[in-house]
Amino acid sequence: MLFRVALSIFLALALTACRSSAADDRYFGKTVPPVDNRLTYEHVAEPETLDPTLATLTQEWTTIGALFEGLVASHPETLEPIAGIATHYEVNADSTQYTFFLRGHASPRGTRLPDTNSLPDEFRHGHKAAPALKAAQWSDGRVLTARDFAFAWKRLLDPATASPNIAYAKAVKDVRALDEFTFQVDLNSPTPFFLKILWQPFFSPLREDAVMPGWAARKQFVSNGPFRIREWKPYEKIVVEKNPFYYEADIVGLDELVFRPVSDPSSYVNVYKAGEADIIDGLNVPKFFLPALRGKRDFRQAPLFMNFSYSINVTKPPADNVLIRYALNMATDKAAIAELLGAVPSKTFVANAPGYDPPAAIKLDIDGVTYDVLKYDPAQAREILTHAGFPDGVGRDSTRLNIPIGFTNSPLRQIPEIIQQQWRDNLHIDVTPIMMENKVLYDSTVTLQYAGLLESSWFGTYLDPDSFLLRFPSDSLYNGTGFKDPVFDQLLQEANRTLDPAERMRKLAEVETQLLKGMPLIPVLYDTLSYLEKPYVRGMRPTPLGTPTCFKYVYIDRRFDGS
């Protein structure tokens, strides 16, 4: 009840703010195009690093995506691999070795990657793709070579670098520069989806002579993408300008791109409304603003390849008992939570991946009774809690079961209060919500220094179930739950070695089933991108990966007249 009252107050404030806008209320914010080719992108926090090898935060990946480009890029609409610094590639029969031919190669072989000519004109503005013979360059004009990729990837794989992204590169065994413009990769096992993962920032090239301690905290450093850094004022703005040495600089429609961090939720949409930002990050719009934004022409929503869940520390009581974890999951009314927040409820962890059918049910025998542990069923949840030694939520020492839930000041911060009420009603247990700073929650997850549950948003970084399941192998740095299951590890390895796409997806569903039998997390919902974008912005597309379309294609349409 308290949550609903608070939500009503927030909605009233939001609607009041909306009504106080300019006379043209078809849009939430100002709609006059800027006089120059300068666009401001608003996101939730200051990047901690712009080192592609080390970056993990969304705001870091977004900014790095404007500054660097890897072997392949992503099609702005389909996300399928297209030419980046590599124009052609060869792969051996069992998908364990890839050879990439970089821009500047005199006689590239193998499969030609789709280039800019394959894109709709909205993205290429009438321009044609750069010829493959034209070498790529760094932002200081030096030619980019295969040695730059070899250095960057070896740095990523080196344990001394301590990159948190090394888990994503687990498929890579060795790399080498065969010559100036030929880069070869050996994989540990067949990896048929390898091209799909290469857009990620940590696979970008780096110049060995430019990388030194603290280099990515400097105001300037060399990059190879469509933009280069011009100014960096921490916690105020990062200004990047068109890179004149970029191989397709004529396609880049913006002269300047400004990244502005705004951490205060109450200011997040007001900065956009006042005309101080042209696009607002779709991951962090406060949920209480959504009713006021729906129906506005500059409000957008799109699917998101993510799962919001609660990680469970399976190594500490009371949640070290898997029966308790089953009971918590079955007592959570996810449909009610999702409806309230305008999202989609999730019974399973892996988000909607092309060609993938997640497990519909997981039926287990507990003391002679069969339970579907993915089903919302409070009565059966209470039965399982009794099997766990907590009849009516009370243990043998007459102490009522208490589950701590750690969470942050995020757009989904209301969920612990809802779950608290649901578990009190359905299981008769106590719940202690604990608000944490983002860094404290992250550190607690990595070190397992928490009991009970912690908020966890997991974004797929490529449209494949592996992008979710790679979190839970026994040696994963991202696990955050203490879950270790050699059967899960083996099943995942076997699935990803399978070359037949349909059979691989079937095996991955078995992997997820094994994960959910261990129940190291409680899936709650699949969220959506809800963002604001000025009507004069062209060439921008949201992606289900939570990062925007490459800023290379974005431009300002000054012909927009407000209609």
N, C-alpha and C positions, 0 to 999 in steps of 0.2 A: 504493500500500500504506500509506504514512504517513497519507494522508487517511482510509483505512478504519479504521486503528487509533485515530486521533483521534476519529473519529465514534463508534466503539464506546465510548470513554471518556465522551464527552458523553452518549450514550444511557444508560449506566449511572448517571451522576450524575442525569440527569433522572428515570429510573425510581425511583431511591432517594428523590428529593425527592417524587415522587408517592406512594410507599408510606408516607412519613412524614406524610401528611395525616390529617385527622380520620377517625373511624370510618366515616362514610358516604363511601365512595370512589367513589360514582357520579358525583360532581362533583369537579372539580380544586380549586376554591376554596370558601370559606365561602359559605353560601347563606341566611343570615338577612337578611331585608330591612331596610333602614334605617328608622329611626323617622320620618324626615321625607322630603319630596319633593326629595331632593338626590342627584344622580348624579355619579360621578366617571368621566371618560373618560381613559384613559391613551394617550399617544402618544409618539413616539420622541425628540422634540426640542422645544426652545423656539422659538416663532415668531420670525422676524427682523423681521416687520412684520405689522400688522393693517390696513394700507392696502389696500383691495380692488383698487385700480389696480395696485399693485406686487407683491402677494403671488403667489408661485409654488409654495411648498412645501406638501406635503400637510397638515401640521399647521396651516399658516396658513389654507388653504381650509376645513379642518374647523371651525376656530374662527370664521372669518368667516361661515361658513354659518349659525351660530347667531345672529349679530349683524345680518346684512343680508339683504335680500330684493330681487330684481330684478323686472323686468316679468313674468316667468313663473317658476313653481316647477316641480319635477319630481314626478310621481306616485311615491309611495314604493315601489311595486312594479314598475311598468312603465317608469318614467322618462320617460313621455310628458309633454309640456308641459301644465301646468294653470295656473289663474289664480294670479298673484302680486299685484304692485301693479297690473298691468293685468288687466281683466276681459274686454275685447273687443279685437278687432283687425280691420283691413282690409288686404288686400294687392292690389296692382295685377296686371294680367294677366300680366306677365312676371316677377313676383316680384322687382322691383327697388325697390319702395317699400312699407314697412309703416307703418301708422298705428295707434297703441295708445291705447286709452281707459282712463285710470287710475281707480282707486277714487275716488269723489266726483263723477265726471262725471254731469251731469244726464240726458243722453240718449245713452248709448254705442251705437255702430253696429257692424255687421259680425258676425264670428264670435265667439260667446261661448265663452270658454275653460272647460273643466270646472272646477268649484270643489270645495270641501270636501265638498259633498253627494254627490259621485260616489265618495267613498272608502269602503272598508269601515269598519264601526263601530269596529274596533280602533284606527283612527287618529283618528276624530273623537269618540269617547267619548260618542255620543248627541247631540252638539251639531250645530247647523246652520251652514251657511256664512254669513259676514257679508254683509249686503246690499251690492250694488255701489255704491249711493248713499253708503255710509259711507266718507268719505275716510280714507286711510292717514295715519299720523302718525309723526313722529320720536320718539325716546325721551325728548325733553324736552317733548313735547306739540304741537310746531309741525306744521302740516299739510304733508304731502309733496306736491310739485307736479311737473309735467312739466319745469319749469326745473331741478329737482334732477337729473333724468336727463340733460338737455342739458349741464349743467355737467360731470357725471361723465364722460360719453362724450367730450366735447370734450377733457377733460383726458387721457383714455386715448389719444386719437388724436394729441395734441400731441407731436411729437418731443422737445420740451424736457422733457417728463415722463420720458422714457426708460423707459417701462414695458416690461418684457420680455413682457408679454401683448399687445402691439400686433399681433403676428403672428396671434393668434386673432381680432382685429377687422379683419383685412385686407379683409373684404367691405364694411365700412361706409365710405361716401363722405361723408355729411353727416348732421347731426341738428339738430332744432329743436323748440322748444315752440310749438305752434300756439295754445294757450291754457293756462289753469291746469292742466287735466287731460287734454290731448291731446298726445302725443309722436309725432313722425314721423321715420322713418329712411329715407334714400336709400342704396342699395347700389351698388357699382361694377359689378356684374353680377348676373344672376339667381342667387338663392341659395335654392333650395327647402327647404333644411334649416335655415333661419335660426332658427326658433323653438327648435330643439333645443339651440342653443349658448347661449341667453340665460340659463340658470341659473348660468353661471359667475360667480364673485364680482366680476370686474372690470367686469361690466355692471351692478353695483349702483348705486343713486343715491348722491350725496354732496351735502352742504350746503356751498355755497361759503363761507358765513360761518364754518363750523366747520373747514374745511380750511386749515391753516397749516403752516409748516415744523415737522416733528416731531410733528404732531398725533396720528399713529397710534401713537406710542411713549408717549403719556400714559396715565395710569391710567384716565382717563375720556374718552369722546368720544361724540358722538351717533351713533346707529345706527337702523335702521328694522325690524329683524327681531324674532323672537319673544323674544329676550333682549337685555339690555344689560349692559355691563361694570360690575361692582361692585368688583372688586379684581384687581390684577395685580402679582404678585411674581415678577420675572424668574427663570427656571430653577427655580421652585418650583411655581407654580400661577397659573392665570387663573380667576377666579370670575365667572360671569355669572348674573344673576337675571332672572326673568320680567319682560318689558317691559310695564308696565301700559297703555301707549299702543298696543300692537300691535292691529291691527284684529280679530284673532281670539284675543285673550288668553285667552278662556275655554276654548279647546281646548288651550292649552299646559299639560301635565300636571306639569312640573317647576317647583319654586320656585327651585332653584339647579342650576347645571351647572358642574362643576369640570373644567378641562382640566389634566392633570398630565403634565409631560414627564419621561420616564425614559430616559436615553440609554445606560445600561449594559446590554448584552445579557443578562448573567447575572442582573440584577435584574428584567428585563422581566416575566416571568410570575410571579415571586415576590411582586411588589407586588399583583398580582391575587389570588394564592393566599391572601395574608394578609388579604384583605378591604379593602385600601386603594384598590381601583379596582373599578368595576362592569362596565366594558367595556374591552377592550384592543384597540388598533389592529391590524387584521388584516394590515397590510403588513410588520410588523417582528418578528413572533414568530420567534425563532431556529429554524432548521430542525431542529436536533438535539433540540428539545423535542417535535416532532410525534408520534413514536411513543408517548411517554408521555401525550399528550393525547388521541389518538384513542380513541374509545369513551367518553369522559367526556361527560356530558349537557350540560355548559356549554361544550363545544368545538364550534365551527362552521366549516364550510368552504363556500365559494361561488366561482363563476367570477369571473375578474378580467379586465377589458378592458385588458390590458397586454401588452407584449412586453419580455422581458429580452434584451438583445443587447450586442454590443461595437462601439462606434463605431470607425471606422478613419480616421486622418488621411491622406487621399488626396493631400495636398500634400507629404509628406515621405517620403523613402526609409526603409525598403525597400517600404512598403505603397503607394507612389505607382504601383506597377505593378499593374494590374488583374488580371493573371494570378496574381500572388502572392495577391491577395485571393480569387480563385476557389479556389485550392489550399487556403487556410486554411479556407474554408467547407466544402469537400468532404471535408476531413480531420477534421471535428468530428463526433463521434458524439453528436448531440443527444439521441437516444432514451435512451442510457445515462445521460446527465447528468440528464435529466428523471425517469427512473425512480428514480434515487438520491435525488432531492430531492422526489419526490411531485408533480411538475408535468407539463406537457404539452409535448412537443418542438415547435419551430417551424421550418419551412423558409422561411417568409416573414415579413415585418415586421408587416403589418396583422393585428390580432387579429380574432377571430370576430365580425364585424359582421352584423346582420340583413340578409339578402338578398344578401350579398357572397360570391363565390367567388374565392378568391385563385389566382394562377397555380400550377398543379400541377408544372410543369417549365419550365426555361428552357434550351433547347438552342442552343448556339453552336458555330460552326465555328472551331477553333483549329488552324492549320497543316494543314488538310485533314482533321481528325478532329472529329467531333461529340461534344460533352460536355454533359451536363445539369449545370449549375453549382449547382443546388439539391440534388443528390443526394449522399448520403454514400457515397463511393467512394474509399478511400485509394489504390488503385492508380492510378486516373485522376488523382487529386490530385497524385501524384508525377510523372505525365507532364506535367501542366500546369506544375508547378514547374520541370521540366526546360526546357520551352518558355520559361519566364521567366528562364532563365539560371542556375538553381540545381539542377543534377542531384545527386540524393542529398542535397539541402540545402546544397550547397557552391557558392559563387560562383566567378567567374573568378580572383579573387585568393586562392583557397584558404581563404577565411574562411567559416565556417559561418553560415548565416542565423540571425539572432537577432531575435525579436519581443518587444518589451516589452508587458506588459498591466497597465494601471493599474486598481485596484479599491479599494473602501472596506470598512469593517468592517460589512457589511450581512449580512442572513440568507443571501445568495447568495455570500458571500465565498470559499467552498470551490471555486467553479467554475474559477478560474484554475489551481489545482493540477491539476485533472482535465484541463483543456485542455493544460496543459504536458506531461502524460504522453502524451496522445493524439497531439499533434503531434510529440513525440519519436519515438513508435513509428511513426506513419504517414508523416511527412515527413522525419524525421531532422534536424530543426532544433532550435535552442535557443529557450527561452522564458524571459523574465525577469519574474515577477510583482512588481508594485510596489504596496504598500499606501499609500493616500493618505487624507488627511482629506477630508470631503465638500466643503468649500469649495475646497480645492486642486483636486480633481477637476473640480468645476463650472467654476472659472476656467480650467483647462487646456482644457476642452471648448470654452468660448466663444471663447477666444483662439487656439485651435489650437496651443497651446504644449505639444504632446506628439508623440511618435513612436510608431508602432505602434497599439495598441488601448487603449480606455478603456471601463470598465463603463458601461452605459447602460440604465436602466429608463425606458420610455416608456409613459405612461398616456394612454389616450384620455379626453378630457373630455366627449365626447358620442358616442353610439352610431352612429358613421358612419366609414367609412374615411378621410375627409378629416381626421379628428382625428389620424391618424397621418401621412398623406402631407404635411400642411402643414408638417412639420418640414423638408422638403428642397428647397423652392424656393431659387433662387440667392440671394435677398435675405433668407432666413429667419434670425432671430436664434438659432434653436434648432438649426441644422444641425449644428454641432459636428464636421464631417468634412472640410470644404472641397469637398464634392461640388457641382458646378455643371453643370447640363445644360439648355440652352434647350429641348430636345425635351421633357424631363420637365416643365418649367415650362408649356409650351404645352398639353401633354396634360392636365395638372391643371386648367388654366383652362377648357379645353373640356369636360371631364367635369363640372365643377361648374356650368357654364351649362346643362347638359342637364336639362330639366324632367321627362322620363319617368324614373321611379325605376329600372326594370329596365335601361334603356339606360345610365343614369348609372353604375350599379354595374358594368356590363360595361366601360365606359370607364375606370373607376377601377382595374379589374384590369389594364388595359393600362398605366396610370400606374405601378402597382407593378412590373410587369414591366420597364419602362424603368428604374426605380430599381434593381432587383436586377441588371440588366445592368451597372450601374456599381458595384455591390457596395460601397457606402460603409460597410456594417456587416455583422456576422455575427449573424443571428437565432439565438437559442439555445432559448428556451422561453417558454411562456405560463404565468405563475404563477397561483396561486389565493389567495383570501383565507382565511387560517387564523387564527381569532381566538377569544377567550374572552368570554362574556357571561353575567352572572348570570341564573339562571332566573326571577327576579322582575322582570326588565326587560321591558316591553311596548312595542309600537309601533315597535321598531327593526328595520330591514331593512338588510342589507348591499347594496351596489350594485356592479356590475362596474366602476364608475368609481373605486373605491378610497376614496370618501368615504362616510360613513354617511348613512342616511336623515335628512331634516331632523329636528333634535331637537325641533321643534315638536310632533311626534306621540308622543314618548316619555313613559312614566310608570312609576312604581313600583307593582307589584302586591303590596300588603302582605298579601293573602290567601294568598300562596304559603306552603305549610306544609312544604316540603322534599320533597314526594313527586314 
